Amino acid sequence: VRAGGVVVKNVQGYDLVRPFVGSFGLLGKVLEVVFRLRPGQASVFLKRPFTGEFPELTPHPRFLFALLEEGRWWLYAFHFGHEKEVARFQEAFGGEEARPLDLRPLFPQGMGVGEGPLKDLRFSWADGGRAPEPPEAFRKLAEAL
């Protein structure tokens, strides 16, 4: 199944990208991913000590997660968009510029739900843990296919 592509208004059909991503493999395996990036936008990747709770930030970051590094928890945030919006986010979040992360060594068996070194707003992630429990709508969709 190929999903995604150019959006055409007033065309009936199904958007399969989100159900496939949200199903954590229940609807099938992703064999290829093509990213189309928007040029010319500002971005910032920041980190600061994690206090144990995820803050409410305005503007909302595109990605927000806590990571255990060398025995200490850090809160990471990535945001992109218009230059002024990114500057407002950087001021609201504080912290320091972060370097790109390679999380592959933390998850050699793949990412699964469970106590582990990475937390986001929904789950704590463990090496090789179980897939999250799919919502009822995903189970019904998988059964229908």
CYANA upper distance limits for C-alpha pairs under 8 A (distance plus 0.5 A):
  3 ALA  CA     15 ASP  CA      7.71
  3 ALA  CA     16 LEU  CA      6.21
  3 ALA  CA     17 VAL  CA      6.27
  4 GLY  CA     15 ASP  CA      7.63
  4 GLY  CA     16 LEU  CA      7.75
  4 GLY  CA     17 VAL  CA      6.59
 15 ASP  CA     19 PRO  CA      8.35
 16 LEU  CA     20 PHE  CA      6.68
 17 VAL  CA     21 VAL  CA      6.73
 18 ARG  CA     22 GLY  CA      6.42
 19 PRO  CA     23 SER  CA      6.39
 19 PRO  CA     27 LEU  CA      8.44
 19 PRO  CA    138 PHE  CA      7.77
 20 PHE  CA     24 PHE  CA      7.70
 20 PHE  CA     25 GLY  CA      7.68
 20 PHE  CA     26 LEU  CA      8.41
 20 PHE  CA     27 LEU  CA      6.54
 20 PHE  CA     28 GLY  CA      7.67
 20 PHE  CA     30 VAL  CA      8.47
 21 VAL  CA     25 GLY  CA      8.23
 22 GLY  CA    134 PRO  CA      8.46
 23 SER  CA     27 LEU  CA      6.60
 23 SER  CA    134 PRO  CA      6.75
 23 SER  CA    138 PHE  CA      6.90
 24 PHE  CA    131 ALA  CA      6.88
 24 PHE  CA    132 PRO  CA      7.76
 24 PHE  CA    134 PRO  CA      8.30
 25 GLY  CA     29 LYS  CA      5.95
 25 GLY  CA     30 VAL  CA      8.33
 26 LEU  CA    138 PHE  CA      8.45
 26 LEU  CA    139 ARG  CA      8.43
 26 LEU  CA    142 ALA  CA      7.33
 27 LEU  CA    142 ALA  CA      6.13
 41 GLN  CA     80 PHE  CA      7.05
 41 GLN  CA     81 GLY  CA      5.77
 41 GLN  CA     82 HIS  CA      6.26
 41 GLN  CA     83 GLU  CA      7.29
 42 ALA  CA     80 PHE  CA      6.06
 42 ALA  CA     81 GLY  CA      6.09
 42 ALA  CA     82 HIS  CA      6.48
 42 ALA  CA     83 GLU  CA      5.59
 42 ALA  CA     86 VAL  CA      7.04
 43 SER  CA     78 PHE  CA      7.86
 43 SER  CA     79 HIS  CA      6.11
 43 SER  CA     80 PHE  CA      4.54
 43 SER  CA     81 GLY  CA      7.00
 43 SER  CA     83 GLU  CA      8.29
 43 SER  CA     86 VAL  CA      6.86
 44 VAL  CA     78 PHE  CA      6.27
 44 VAL  CA     79 HIS  CA      6.08
 44 VAL  CA     80 PHE  CA      6.98
 44 VAL  CA     86 VAL  CA      7.41
 44 VAL  CA     90 GLN  CA      7.83
 44 VAL  CA     97 GLU  CA      7.94
 45 PHE  CA     76 TYR  CA      7.78
 45 PHE  CA     77 ALA  CA      6.28
 45 PHE  CA     78 PHE  CA      4.92
 45 PHE  CA     79 HIS  CA      7.19
 45 PHE  CA     97 GLU  CA      6.44
 45 PHE  CA     98 ALA  CA      6.02
 45 PHE  CA     99 ARG  CA      8.00
 46 LEU  CA     76 TYR  CA      6.19
 46 LEU  CA     77 ALA  CA      5.81
 46 LEU  CA     78 PHE  CA      6.93
 46 LEU  CA     90 GLN  CA      8.30
 46 LEU  CA     93 PHE  CA      8.46
 46 LEU  CA     94 GLY  CA      8.35
 46 LEU  CA     95 GLY  CA      6.65
 46 LEU  CA     96 GLU  CA      5.89
 46 LEU  CA     97 GLU  CA      5.03
 46 LEU  CA     98 ALA  CA      5.35
 47 LYS  CA     74 TRP  CA      6.93
 47 LYS  CA     75 LEU  CA      5.92
 47 LYS  CA     76 TYR  CA      4.88
 47 LYS  CA     77 ALA  CA      6.83
 47 LYS  CA     95 GLY  CA      5.85
 47 LYS  CA     96 GLU  CA      6.03
 47 LYS  CA     97 GLU  CA      6.91
 47 LYS  CA     98 ALA  CA      6.18
 48 ARG  CA     74 TRP  CA      6.17
 48 ARG  CA     75 LEU  CA      5.84
 48 ARG  CA     76 TYR  CA      7.25
 48 ARG  CA     94 GLY  CA      7.91
 48 ARG  CA     95 GLY  CA      5.04
 48 ARG  CA     96 GLU  CA      7.00
 49 PRO  CA     73 TRP  CA      6.84
 49 PRO  CA     74 TRP  CA      5.02
 49 PRO  CA     75 LEU  CA      6.28
 49 PRO  CA     95 GLY  CA      8.47
 50 PHE  CA     66 ALA  CA      7.15
 50 PHE  CA     73 TRP  CA      5.91
 50 PHE  CA     74 TRP  CA      5.14
 50 PHE  CA     75 LEU  CA      5.24
 54 PHE  CA    121 LEU  CA      7.77
 56 GLU  CA     60 HIS  CA      8.15
 57 LEU  CA     61 PRO  CA      7.84
 57 LEU  CA     89 PHE  CA      8.23
 57 LEU  CA     92 ALA  CA      7.33
 57 LEU  CA     93 PHE  CA      7.63
 58 THR  CA     89 PHE  CA      7.10
 58 THR  CA     92 ALA  CA      7.52
 59 PRO  CA     85 GLU  CA      7.72
 59 PRO  CA     88 ARG  CA      7.80
 59 PRO  CA     89 PHE  CA      6.17
 60 HIS  CA     79 HIS  CA      8.48
 60 HIS  CA     89 PHE  CA      8.16
 61 PRO  CA     77 ALA  CA      6.76
 61 PRO  CA     78 PHE  CA      6.42
 61 PRO  CA     79 HIS  CA      5.29
 61 PRO  CA     80 PHE  CA      8.35
 61 PRO  CA     89 PHE  CA      7.91
 62 ARG  CA     77 ALA  CA      8.09
 62 ARG  CA     78 PHE  CA      6.38
 62 ARG  CA     79 HIS  CA      5.51
 62 ARG  CA     80 PHE  CA      7.60
 63 PHE  CA     76 TYR  CA      8.43
 63 PHE  CA     77 ALA  CA      6.06
 63 PHE  CA     78 PHE  CA      5.62
 63 PHE  CA     79 HIS  CA      7.25
 64 LEU  CA     75 LEU  CA      7.77
 64 LEU  CA     76 TYR  CA      6.24
 64 LEU  CA     77 ALA  CA      5.02
 64 LEU  CA     78 PHE  CA      7.15
 64 LEU  CA    120 ASP  CA      6.92
 64 LEU  CA    121 LEU  CA      8.00
 65 PHE  CA     75 LEU  CA      6.32
 65 PHE  CA     76 TYR  CA      5.88
 65 PHE  CA     77 ALA  CA      7.14
 65 PHE  CA    118 LEU  CA      7.53
 65 PHE  CA    119 LYS  CA      6.11
 65 PHE  CA    120 ASP  CA      4.90
 65 PHE  CA    121 LEU  CA      7.62
 66 ALA  CA     73 TRP  CA      6.94
 66 ALA  CA     74 TRP  CA      5.91
 66 ALA  CA     75 LEU  CA      4.86
 66 ALA  CA     76 TYR  CA      6.47
 66 ALA  CA    118 LEU  CA      6.23
 66 ALA  CA    119 LYS  CA      5.60
 66 ALA  CA    120 ASP  CA      6.81
 67 LEU  CA     73 TRP  CA      6.00
 67 LEU  CA     74 TRP  CA      5.79
 67 LEU  CA     75 LEU  CA      6.99
 67 LEU  CA     76 TYR  CA      7.90
 67 LEU  CA    117 PRO  CA      6.15
 67 LEU  CA    118 LEU  CA      5.17
 67 LEU  CA    119 LYS  CA      7.09
 68 LEU  CA     72 ARG  CA      5.94
 68 LEU  CA     73 TRP  CA      4.86
 68 LEU  CA     74 TRP  CA      6.85
 68 LEU  CA    117 PRO  CA      5.41
 68 LEU  CA    118 LEU  CA      7.02
 69 GLU  CA     73 TRP  CA      6.70
 69 GLU  CA     74 TRP  CA      7.76
 69 GLU  CA    117 PRO  CA      8.31
 76 TYR  CA     98 ALA  CA      8.36
 79 HIS  CA     86 VAL  CA      7.04
 79 HIS  CA     89 PHE  CA      8.00
 80 PHE  CA     86 VAL  CA      6.59
 81 GLY  CA     85 GLU  CA      6.92
 81 GLY  CA     86 VAL  CA      6.60
 82 HIS  CA     86 VAL  CA      6.75
 83 GLU  CA     87 ALA  CA      6.74
 84 LYS  CA     88 ARG  CA      6.74
 85 GLU  CA     89 PHE  CA      6.71
 86 VAL  CA     90 GLN  CA      6.62
 87 ALA  CA     91 GLU  CA      6.76
 88 ARG  CA     92 ALA  CA      6.70
 89 PHE  CA     93 PHE  CA      6.53
 90 GLN  CA     94 GLY  CA      6.32
103 LEU  CA    107 PHE  CA      7.31
104 ARG  CA    108 PRO  CA      6.57
106 LEU  CA    117 PRO  CA      8.20
106 LEU  CA    127 ASP  CA      7.21
107 PHE  CA    111 MET  CA      6.26
107 PHE  CA    126 ALA  CA      7.65
107 PHE  CA    127 ASP  CA      5.00
107 PHE  CA    128 GLY  CA      7.36
108 PRO  CA    127 ASP  CA      7.19
108 PRO  CA    128 GLY  CA      8.09
109 GLN  CA    127 ASP  CA      6.18
109 GLN  CA    128 GLY  CA      5.07
110 GLY  CA    127 ASP  CA      6.30
110 GLY  CA    128 GLY  CA      5.47
110 GLY  CA    129 GLY  CA      8.27
111 MET  CA    125 TRP  CA      6.65
111 MET  CA    126 ALA  CA      6.36
111 MET  CA    127 ASP  CA      5.79
111 MET  CA    128 GLY  CA      6.00
111 MET  CA    129 GLY  CA      6.93
112 GLY  CA    125 TRP  CA      6.02
112 GLY  CA    126 ALA  CA      5.80
112 GLY  CA    127 ASP  CA      6.69
112 GLY  CA    128 GLY  CA      5.83
112 GLY  CA    129 GLY  CA      4.32
112 GLY  CA    130 ARG  CA      5.27
112 GLY  CA    131 ALA  CA      5.66
112 GLY  CA    132 PRO  CA      7.73
113 VAL  CA    123 PHE  CA      6.90
113 VAL  CA    124 SER  CA      6.42
113 VAL  CA    125 TRP  CA      5.23
113 VAL  CA    126 ALA  CA      6.26
113 VAL  CA    129 GLY  CA      5.73
113 VAL  CA    130 ARG  CA      5.84
113 VAL  CA    131 ALA  CA      6.30
113 VAL  CA    132 PRO  CA      6.32
114 GLY  CA    123 PHE  CA      8.17
114 GLY  CA    124 SER  CA      6.06
114 GLY  CA    125 TRP  CA      5.76
114 GLY  CA    126 ALA  CA      5.40
114 GLY  CA    129 GLY  CA      6.23
114 GLY  CA    130 ARG  CA      7.70
115 GLU  CA    124 SER  CA      6.04
115 GLU  CA    125 TRP  CA      6.61
115 GLU  CA    126 ALA  CA      6.06
116 GLY  CA    124 SER  CA      6.61
116 GLY  CA    125 TRP  CA      5.64
116 GLY  CA    126 ALA  CA      4.67
116 GLY  CA    127 ASP  CA      7.56
117 PRO  CA    124 SER  CA      8.16
117 PRO  CA    125 TRP  CA      7.25
117 PRO  CA    126 ALA  CA      7.28
118 LEU  CA    124 SER  CA      6.33
118 LEU  CA    125 TRP  CA      5.77
118 LEU  CA    126 ALA  CA      7.83
119 LYS  CA    123 PHE  CA      6.32
119 LYS  CA    124 SER  CA      4.73
119 LYS  CA    125 TRP  CA      6.51
120 ASP  CA    124 SER  CA      6.99
125 TRP  CA    129 GLY  CA      7.95
134 PRO  CA    138 PHE  CA      6.56
134 PRO  CA    139 ARG  CA      7.09
135 PRO  CA    139 ARG  CA      7.13
136 GLU  CA    140 LYS  CA      6.74
137 ALA  CA    141 LEU  CA      6.67
138 PHE  CA    142 ALA  CA      6.58
139 ARG  CA    143 GLU  CA      6.68
140 LYS  CA    144 ALA  CA      6.66
141 LEU  CA    145 LEU  CA      6.86
